């Protein structure tokens, strides 16, 4: 196993008794690995990799856009995000399981012997309840402004999308992880999905609508591609 650097991209190189060259990118950390035939020359490998540079960069962009969950133990001293603000987590024992904000902390109140999985579920349910209070207000505002109407909206924990729109059913789905992001991010995603009721594609007309209703949409979209720090 060796390494090569092409276009400032470091890659692992492994030679095997195979006929074709392969290039893989690990979704967890974006590392690039090339598997090449033993008989392949350095020039052949380089030409192969150069032809794949645009694909590598597109793949990296997709990996960066995916929300990556942070492993948590749900103990006092950890941090949690709510509506774009980072809070310290304080775990307390109580007669009921619940979560709430008590500035400058998020309080997670749990019964004795509550498991980590149960704590995670309490926080997830709380995030969902937060969004359930906010979404109808923001959605109603932009339905009226844009001149469209949804038949249904849902909250779902999605790994690869911040929102989706089923045009035929007039249903939008919003990512539960938006509870961690700023209100501007939630508003942007709602506007984006509502505009799909006017324009199916992401073409020029779609972008004109986005420019009109959400002038800062490109900047907000870029912020959603950046993972929140722990």
N, C-alpha and C positions, 0 to 999 in steps of 0.2 A: 504494500500500500504506500503510495507516494502522494505528493501534492503538486499542483500546478497553479499558476496565476495567469489569467487572461482577462484583459480589460478591467484590471484591478479587482477581479473576483477570484478568491482563493477556492480551490476545489480539490476534493480527494480523487485520486486516480488509482484504479485497480485494474490490472490486466488478468484476463482469464482465457482459457481455451474455448472461445466462442467465435461466431462469425460476424456478428454485428456489434456496433457501439450503442451504449445506452446512457442516458443522463437522467438522474433522479434528484429531486429536491425534498428534503425532510420537512414535513409540514410543521413540526414542532419548533425547529430553530432556523429553517431556511438554508441549511447547509447543502451544498451541491456535491454530488458524487457522480463520477464518470466510470463506467465499466467498459473496457476496450479489449479487443482481441490482442493476444500476445504478439501477433504479427503486425499490428498497426504501427505505423511510423509516428514520430512526434508531430510531423507536419499534418498528417491525416487527422490526428486527434485534435490538433489546434483548429483546423478548418471546420471540423465537426462542431466543436464548442462555439466558435465564432458564429456559425449559422444558428446556434441556439440562444445567443445572447438576448434577443428580443423576447423569446419565450421565457427565459429565466427571469427577466425583469417583470414581465406580466404576472408570472407565478408568485414572485415575491410580493407584488402589490396585493394580490388576492389573499396571501397569507397574512399580510399586515392588516387587511380589512376585517379579518375574522376576529370576533371577540374571543379572547383567550381567558377562560376562568382562572382565577388565582386560587390555589389550594389554601384553605383556611381551616383553623381549628375552632374558631368562634370562642376565643378566650379574651379576657380583658387585656387591653393594650394593642390589639390588632386594629386595623383601620377598615372602614367601610365608606363607600361613596353613595351619596344621595343627591340627586338633581344637580350634579356638577360640583358638589362640595364634599370634601373629605372630612370624616368624623372619626374620633377615637371610639372604639367599642368598649363598653363596660357591661360585664355580665353580672347579673344579680339573681339571687334566689327569691322566688315568690310562689304564690299559690296558683298562679296561672301563667301560661306561656304567652309572651307578647313582646313586641319591639316598638320603640317610640324614640323620638328625638327629645333630648334634654340638653340643650346647648351647654357646652360644646361637644357633647357625646351623643352617640346612639346607645340607648339602653336596651339590652337584651335580657328580659326577665324570664327565667325558666324554673321549672320545678327541679327538685333534687334528682340526680342521676339521669338527666336529659342527655341523650347521645348527641354526638356531633352531627349526625345526619338529621336528627330532629331539630337541632338548632338551625341548620341550614334551611330546613323547610319553613321554620318560623320566619326567618328573614325573607325568604322567597315570597311567602304569602303576604308579608308586610309590604314588600316592594310592589306586588301586584295591587294591593289595596291603595297604595299611593297613586299609582297610575290610573286606577279606576276613578279616582276623584278628579284627576287633572284632565284626562283624555276627553270626556264629554264637553268640557268648556272650550278647549282648544279646537276640537273637531267641529263643534257647532259654529264657532267663529269663522273657520276657514271654509266650511261648507257654504255659509252665507256669502262670504267674500268671493269665492271662486264660482259659485252658482251651480254646485253639484250636491248630490245627497247620497249618502251611503245607506245601504239596507242593514248593515251589521258591522260591528268591529269586535276584534278579539285581541287578547294579549297572549303571546306564546314565547317561550324561551327558545330562540333560534340561534344557531351557530354561525350562519353565513350571511344572513340578511337582517337589516334593521327594520324592514317592513315589506309587506307584499300587498298586492291589490288583485282581487279576482274581479275582473271587469264585468263579466257576465252576471255574477251574483251580487255585484256592487258591495263587496265585502273587503275590508282591509284588516290586515293582521299586523300588530306592532310588537316589536321585540321587548320582552320583559327587561332586558338589560338597559333599556332607555331610562329606567328609573334611576340609574346611576349617573346618567349624563345630564348636561345642562338643559333647562327648559327650551332653549333655542334649538337644541338637537331634536327633541321630541316634536317641536313645531315644524322643523324642516322636514322630518320624515312624514309627518301627517300631510303637509302640503304636497310633498312628492307623490305620495300615494293617491291623494285626491286628484291631482292633475292627470293621473293615468285614466281617470274617468272621462277626461277630455281628449287625451292623446295617448294611444297605446304604447308607442315606441319611445325611445330616448333620443329621438332625432332633433332637428333644428327647431321644430314647432314646440316640442316639449321644453327645450331650453329657453325659448322665448317666454313661455308661461312661467318657468322658474325664475327667470330674471325679473319678471313683472311682479310676482307675488312674494318672492324671497330673494332680494338682491344679493344677500351674502351667502347664498346657498353653496357656492363652490368652497368657500372657506369653512363652512360648517361641515360639509361633506368630508373635507380633508381632516378635520378634527376627529371625526368618527372613525377614521382609519388608524388613529393612534390609540394604542392600548393605554388604559389608565394605569398609573403607577400603583404599587401595592399600598 
